[in-house]
Amino acid sequence: MAQSSVLCVGAGGLGSPALLYLAAAGIGRIGLIDPDRVDESNLQRQVLYDTAQVGQFKARAASQRLADLNPHIRIEAYQGELDADAAAELVPAYDIILDGTDNFAAKFLINDASVKFGKPWVYSAIQGFEAQVAVFNYEGSACYRCLYPYAPLGHIANCAEGGIIGAVAGIAGVTQALQVIKIITGHEGFEPLTGTLWTLDARTMATRTLFIPRDAACPCCSKNPEEIILEYEPQNCEIIDREVQEISVEGAQSIDNAFYVDVREEYEWAGGAIEGATFLPLSRLMDGHAPDLPEDRTIVLYCAKGVRSRHAATMLKARGVHNVVNLRGGYEAWLRENA
Ligand SMILES: [Zn+2]
């Protein structure tokens, strides 16, 4: 444990609980990078900080708190954003990378740098009552781009700040810390979430684990490391196209000739879909794939929850396909209505 090192990208809702447990566990060298200052509104989930630290840079406040918790470890705090240069410098310097970020651009950069430099990384995403954790690029497992080849433009994953339940971020962050500790100890009986997406719905406490197969055509891990180019393109999170018409499950079912298009990824499609739907994953649409869609029927796009399909609808509209609507609440709403 004392010989190991971890880099935590982001010291917010996920990084706070993760860092506390990693420091307490005695990980010998802990790096953290964060560009922001502590804001009073952070305190409901960023348990690393207290009211006296409001206004301080998180990098500084976090390193103080962690040093107080465990003076026997080394804390290396970087104030700034993990951009392509910082990733190229920091990722090779640590054993394991922990993702405490809240947006796709950062997660893709962490993934690409981790694959390039051969580091396992522990992913998490949270929204409302839902949390996901996975370990990517470990012992030949899938990487994040095997799951999501490209960032869904305009996805609002990073706009959910107000919708984050502090305790859910806590569970996710602690679950990430546990994966790091399992990887470091390497005990035979321990099974980190290697290439496995663990999801929690904290409303019911239902959990699922889903194996993510490695994609032989993955735009990242199928390449040679020297071919992987690190890029960082932060996105705006305003984009919700109001031009796209939303339709309820009931509304969609009342259309006689609805043509359902499932824009989820293959592993989701394999788990069940709306009967008669056409499979057209968002990743393929983003590759510029021009689908052959009927002009005389209402095309109802859906994904798991209605966010990716809204983006797909916007893209299709931009390509001149106007008879598209977005299924509000996605396949999950469909299942609820048709239970
Ligand atoms: Zn991959």
Residues whose N, C-alpha, C, O or C-beta is under 5 A from the ligand:
A	BS01	ZN	A142 C143 R145 C146 D215 C218 C220 C221
